[in-house]
Amino acid sequence: MTWIEILLYISIWIIILPAITGLILFRRLDKDSQIILVVVLIGCIPQLLKFFMDGTALLNIVYNVYTPVEFIAYWILFRRKILTPSRKTILDGMAAVFILVSFYVIYSYDIRTTFISAWVALRNIFQVSWVGLCLLEYYYSEDSLINSSQPFFWFLIAITIYASSTAIYFSLWQFIEANKEQFHIVKAIHHIFNILLYIFFTIGFLKNSKLKYQP
């Protein structure tokens, strides 16, 4: 087994770590952490199916359905954090654009036979934009403070690192898949970012538990 294959297996199964951690600590999680836990639990379906059913029509369908579901979950999360009317309007406007694009994608492509990587890339680009709006919210608000003791700090880092890197990866996904031997390092980098995503989510859940029960 090569080191890239080892990374692949870790990347697939690492999602179990935040899923179990979040379920154990569920009663101690705040609303933000519960939304992230929903993202993780729903993500378990395509992630673990990939190990058993890679390349099948069912996996294509599941991954394609997961794309808008994850988008909605993150939109709910960021809408809780972005309170300024102008920035909230931008957030909702981007959501509306994504919905329109989604209708076009569903009409134009067969989601049973094609993994629509461009749809995923667009979702991740919007997520990075929402991180920027959220940081602006914190910057201009005198009452807002975010640091490493807060769970949302770790969620924000996770989303930023993963969404920014995978937006590029999925934009080039068709080309990378057609030239796997030449771009195996690129796939390995994607596995690393996927691993980091779920490690940071787990840290966020643990931080949330400590905050909520701090005397």
Order of alpha helices (4+ residues) and beta strands (2+ residues): alpha-alpha-alpha-alpha-alpha-alpha-alpha-alpha-alpha
